[in-house]
Amino acid sequence: MKVARLETLFCDAGWRPWIFLKATTDDGAVGWAEITDSHGSPHGLAGIVEDLAPLVVERDPRAVERIVWDLFRATRQSPGSVIQKAIGGIENALLDLKAKALGVPVYELFGGPTRDSVDVYWSHCGTTRARAWEVTGTKKLASYDDVTALGREVVERGFSAFKTNIVVPGDEPQVLMPGFHGPGLDRNPSPELEEALRRLLDAFRAGTDGSAQPIVDLNFNLTAEGVRRIARTVEGYGLMWLEVDAFDPGSLAAVRSATAIPICSGENLYTNREFRPFLEAASMDVASVDVIWNGFHQAKKIADLAETFEVNCAPHNYYSHLATFISAQWCAAIPNVRILEVDVDDVPWREELTTARPDISDGALTIPAGPGWGADVNEDVLRAHPWPR
């Protein structure tokens, strides 16, 4: 068995692309990975896969670790970011091939499962209905009454936790993202922003009646000072955690020491080398690990490192169902998983894009037990929704 070719395939996902990596062998076997890069450089990521392909083609895909280290060595002067996303995708596609060749789930390559199911939370709850309600076919978040109704839906559908962002409902609902886009560069909190978060969480609490824990994701949208102020604002809402992105472990540790709310971070960190200073600084209660960007084995190494610091892990997962299957396999392979992120609202064709759907019931996902990831990409559906449109 040798790798014959690597391909990058795009699928329209409404307000962003889903990006897949397909590895095909000379005997026709196929391994899949997702390498979605919604806010970065989708075409650049595809170019990196093309640049790295000569280091993979004509090699036995089962020598995964050797190939990955060759990719690391070839890109040593440009670590992280889209380089790591490409390497992680190649690693995951090769692991899918290897596990399928052996007829086992990927977690069996890493010691077998630690669990048969994992709790899940509803991610971008309200966020998607504010920024993409038209393409997902969901009700627009036009008022705080709509937020309350959404809270009831969270509980009725069996979720014990949900995550939202800085969402302001209205005729033209907004998701405030000054760290990413929008007018100005102001990442400072304001009384208006604090009041908006209070109103949002009050409306959710009225709907959930305390039966589902909220998570607030601040991303890169505030400075450390701003995060501390927001933490004081939301301390009475029983958050599962406050999610914060930061590139400085010291400032994040200062945030954590200033609040009783657990802090989750790390989704934009790559490899155990980048996680290590954050763990050493005691800057996070939960490590958010992106399994498709780091690669499954590297993500396992991060979880093993976090376990030595008594830190739980949660997958960063806002992609297609294929990524959910990959993250679920990772949750099965590690002992220190907290909960799994899943998006509920999405474009309708997501449900047909993979050959299987996640089995979620009563707020828990059953770990897939089929060979490889437990699902493949349906290329007919992918081709029916090309990106860019």
C-alpha positions in Angstrom: 0.0 0.0 0.0 1.3 3.4 -1.0 -0.2 6.9 -1.1 -1.0 7.7 -4.7 -2.3 11.3 -4.3 -3.5 13.9 -1.8 -6.5 16.1 -2.8 -8.0 19.2 -1.1 -11.8 19.5 -1.6 -14.0 22.4 -0.7 -17.7 22.4 0.2 -20.0 25.5 0.7 -21.0 25.7 4.4 -23.1 28.8 4.1 -21.0 31.5 5.6 -17.7 29.7 5.3 -16.2 26.7 3.5 -15.7 23.2 4.8 -12.3 21.9 3.6 -11.5 18.2 3.4 -8.3 16.3 2.6 -8.6 13.0 0.7 -5.7 10.6 0.6 -6.0 7.8 -2.0 -3.7 4.8 -2.2 -2.5 2.8 -5.2 -5.0 0.0 -4.3 -8.0 2.5 -4.2 -8.3 2.9 -0.4 -9.3 6.3 0.8 -8.5 8.2 4.0 -10.4 11.3 5.0 -9.6 14.4 7.2 -11.1 17.8 7.6 -8.8 20.8 7.6 -11.4 23.6 7.6 -9.9 27.1 8.1 -12.8 29.5 8.2 -11.1 32.7 9.3 -7.7 32.2 7.7 -6.5 31.3 4.2 -8.5 28.4 2.7 -6.6 28.6 -0.7 -3.3 29.0 1.1 -4.0 25.9 3.1 -4.7 23.9 -0.1 -1.5 25.2 -1.5 0.5 23.9 1.5 -1.1 20.5 1.1 0.1 20.6 -2.5 3.6 21.6 -1.5 3.8 18.9 1.1 2.4 16.1 -1.1 5.7 15.0 -2.6 6.9 14.1 0.9 3.9 11.7 1.3 3.1 10.3 -2.2 4.6 6.9 -3.0 5.1 6.2 0.8 3.4 3.6 2.9 0.6 5.5 4.7 0.8 3.2 7.8 4.2 4.8 8.8 2.2 7.8 10.1 4.6 9.1 12.7 7.7 8.9 10.4 5.8 10.8 7.7 4.6 13.5 10.2 8.1 14.0 11.5 9.4 14.4 8.0 6.7 17.1 7.4 7.7 18.8 10.7 11.4 18.8 9.6 10.5 20.2 6.2 8.6 23.1 7.7 10.6 23.7 10.8 11.1 27.4 10.0 7.4 28.1 9.7 5.8 26.2 12.6 2.1 26.4 13.5 -0.8 28.2 11.8 -1.8 26.9 8.4 1.3 24.8 8.2 0.2 22.8 11.2 -3.3 22.6 9.9 -2.0 21.0 6.7 0.2 18.6 8.6 -2.6 17.7 11.0 -4.9 17.0 8.1 -2.3 14.7 6.4 -1.7 12.9 9.7 -5.5 12.3 10.2 -6.1 11.1 6.7 -3.2 8.6 7.1 -4.6 7.4 10.4 -8.0 6.9 8.8 -6.3 4.8 6.1 -4.3 2.7 8.6 -7.3 2.1 10.9 -9.4 1.0 7.9 -6.7 -1.3 6.7 -6.7 -3.0 10.2 -10.5 -2.9 10.4 -10.6 -0.9 13.7 -11.6 2.6 14.9 -8.7 5.0 15.2 -8.8 5.0 19.0 -7.7 1.4 18.9 -4.4 2.6 17.5 -3.9 4.5 20.8 -4.7 2.0 23.4 -8.4 1.5 23.0 -11.3 3.5 24.3 -11.5 5.0 27.8 -15.3 5.6 27.3 -18.2 4.5 25.1 -19.9 8.0 25.1 -19.1 11.6 25.8 -21.2 14.5 27.0 -21.8 17.3 24.4 -22.8 20.9 24.5 -24.6 23.1 22.0 -22.1 25.5 20.5 -22.7 28.9 18.9 -26.1 28.8 20.5 -27.8 32.0 19.4 -24.7 33.0 17.5 -25.6 31.2 14.3 -29.2 32.4 14.5 -27.9 35.9 14.7 -25.3 35.8 11.9 -26.4 33.0 9.6 -30.1 32.3 10.2 -31.0 32.7 6.5 -28.6 30.0 5.2 -29.3 27.6 8.1 -33.1 27.9 7.8 -33.4 28.7 11.5 -35.5 31.4 13.2 -33.8 34.8 13.3 -32.7 35.9 16.8 -34.9 39.0 16.6 -35.6 39.6 20.3 -34.7 38.5 23.8 -37.9 36.5 23.8 -36.4 34.5 21.0 -33.3 33.9 23.2 -35.6 32.6 26.0 -37.3 30.3 23.5 -33.9 29.1 22.4 -33.0 28.3 26.0 -36.1 26.2 26.3 -35.1 24.4 23.1 -31.7 23.6 24.5 -33.3 21.8 27.5 -36.0 20.1 25.4 -33.3 18.7 23.1 -31.4 17.2 26.1 -28.4 19.4 26.3 -27.0 20.2 29.8 -24.7 23.0 28.5 -24.6 25.5 25.7 -22.1 28.1 24.4 -22.8 31.6 23.2 -20.9 34.7 22.1 -21.4 38.4 22.5 -24.8 38.3 20.7 -27.2 41.2 20.4 -30.6 40.2 19.1 -32.7 42.6 17.0 -34.1 43.3 13.5 -30.5 43.1 12.4 -29.0 40.9 15.0 -25.3 41.2 15.7 -22.4 39.1 16.9 -19.8 41.5 18.3 -16.3 40.4 17.1 -13.9 43.4 17.3 -11.0 41.1 17.6 -11.7 39.7 14.1 -13.7 42.2 12.0 -16.0 45.2 12.1 -15.3 48.9 12.4 -12.4 50.1 14.6 -9.8 48.3 16.6 -11.4 48.8 20.1 -11.0 45.6 22.2 -12.0 47.4 25.4 -15.2 46.6 27.2 -18.0 49.1 27.6 -21.0 49.4 30.0 -23.1 48.8 26.9 -21.3 45.5 26.1 -21.5 44.3 29.8 -25.3 45.1 29.8 -25.8 43.3 26.5 -24.2 40.1 28.0 -26.3 40.4 31.2 -29.5 40.7 29.1 -28.4 37.8 26.9 -27.7 35.5 29.9 -30.8 36.6 31.7 -32.9 35.6 28.7 -31.2 32.3 28.4 -31.7 31.6 32.1 -35.4 32.3 31.8 -35.6 29.7 29.1 -33.4 27.0 30.6 -34.6 27.6 34.1 -31.2 26.7 35.3 -31.2 23.2 33.7 -28.4 23.9 31.3 -25.1 25.6 32.1 -24.0 28.5 29.9 -20.5 29.0 28.4 -19.5 32.5 27.2 -16.9 32.6 24.5 -15.0 35.9 24.3 -12.5 34.7 21.7 -9.8 37.4 21.0 -12.3 40.2 21.4 -11.1 41.8 24.6 -7.9 42.7 26.3 -7.0 40.9 29.6 -8.4 43.9 31.5 -11.6 43.6 29.5 -11.9 39.9 30.2 -11.5 40.5 34.0 -14.3 43.1 33.8 -16.6 40.7 31.9 -15.8 37.9 34.4 -17.0 40.1 37.2 -20.1 40.9 35.2 -21.1 37.2 34.6 -19.9 35.7 37.9 -23.5 35.1 39.1 -24.7 33.1 36.1 -23.2 29.7 36.9 -21.0 29.4 33.8 -19.4 26.1 33.0 -16.4 28.2 31.9 -15.4 31.5 30.4 -13.6 30.9 27.1 -10.8 33.2 26.2 -8.1 33.3 23.5 -4.7 34.7 24.4 -1.1 34.3 23.2 0.5 35.3 26.5 0.3 32.7 29.3 1.1 35.3 32.0 -1.9 37.6 31.1 -4.2 34.6 30.9 -3.0 33.3 34.3 -3.8 36.8 35.7 -7.3 36.5 34.3 -7.7 33.1 35.9 -6.5 34.2 39.3 -8.9 37.1 39.3 -12.1 35.1 38.9 -13.8 32.0 40.4 -15.1 31.1 36.9 -13.2 28.3 35.3 -11.1 29.5 32.3 -11.0 27.5 29.0 -8.4 28.4 26.4 -6.0 27.0 23.8 -8.0 26.5 20.6 -5.5 28.6 18.7 -2.4 26.9 20.1 -0.5 24.3 18.1 1.4 21.2 19.4 2.4 20.4 23.0 5.2 22.9 22.7 2.8 25.8 22.6 0.5 24.4 25.3 3.4 23.8 27.7 4.0 27.4 28.9 0.3 27.9 29.4 0.0 24.8 31.6 3.2 25.7 33.5 1.7 29.2 34.2 -1.5 27.5 35.5 -3.5 29.8 33.1 -6.3 27.4 32.2 -8.8 25.1 33.9 -9.8 23.4 30.6 -7.5 23.1 27.5 -9.4 23.6 24.3 -7.6 21.4 21.7 -8.4 21.5 18.0 -7.9 17.9 16.9 -8.2 18.5 13.2 -5.7 21.3 13.2 -3.1 19.6 15.5 -3.6 16.1 14.2 -5.0 13.3 16.2 -1.7 12.0 17.7 -0.4 15.5 18.4 -3.7 16.3 20.1 -3.3 13.1 22.2 0.2 14.3 23.2 -1.3 17.6 24.3 -4.0 15.8 26.4 -1.3 13.6 28.0 0.7 16.7 28.9 -2.4 18.4 30.3 -3.2 15.4 32.4 0.1 15.8 34.2 -1.1 19.2 35.3 -4.5 17.9 36.3 -6.1 19.8 33.5 -9.1 18.6 31.6 -9.5 18.9 27.8 -12.3 19.8 25.4 -12.2 19.6 21.6 -12.5 22.8 19.7 -15.0 21.6 17.1 -17.2 23.9 14.9 -17.0 22.0 11.6 -18.8 19.3 9.7 -19.8 16.0 11.1 -16.5 14.4 10.0 -14.6 16.6 12.4 -17.1 15.6 15.1 -16.4 12.0 14.5 -12.6 12.7 14.6 -13.0 14.6 17.9 -15.2 11.9 19.3 -12.5 9.3 18.6 -10.0 11.6 20.4 -12.4 11.9 23.4 -12.4 8.1 23.5 -8.6 7.9 23.5 -7.9 10.2 26.4 -8.8 10.0 30.2 -9.2 13.7 30.9 -12.0 14.9 28.6 -14.4 17.4 29.9 -17.1 17.7 27.3 -17.4 17.7 23.4 -18.4 20.8 21.4 -21.0 20.3 18.6 -22.9 22.8 16.5 -26.6 22.1 16.2 -27.7 24.9 13.8 -26.0 24.5 10.3 -26.7 24.3 6.6 -29.2 21.5 5.8 -26.8 19.6 3.5 -24.4 18.9 6.5 -26.7 16.0 7.4 -26.0 14.3 4.1 -22.4 15.3 3.6 -21.0 12.3 5.6 -22.0 8.7 5.3 -23.0 8.6 9.0 -24.3 11.2 11.5 -23.3 11.6 15.1 -25.5 9.5 17.4 -26.5 12.1 20.1 -29.1 11.3 22.7 -29.9 12.9 26.1 -26.9 15.2 25.8 -24.3 12.5 25.0 -22.7 11.3 21.8 -22.0 7.6 21.3 -18.4 7.0 20.3 -18.5 5.6 16.7 -17.1 2.0 16.5 -16.7 1.6 12.8 -13.3 1.4 11.0 -11.3 4.6 10.8 -13.3 7.6 11.9 -16.6 5.8 11.5 -17.7 8.0 8.5 -16.6 9.1 5.1 -17.4 12.2 3.0 -20.2 11.9 0.5 -18.5 13.4 -2.5 -21.8 13.7 -4.5 -23.2 16.0 -1.9 -19.8 17.9 -1.7 -19.8 18.5 -5.4 -23.5 19.6 -5.3 -22.4 22.5 -3.0 -19.2 23.9 -4.4 -17.2 26.7 -2.8 -16.9 29.5 -3.6 -20.4 29.7 -4.8 
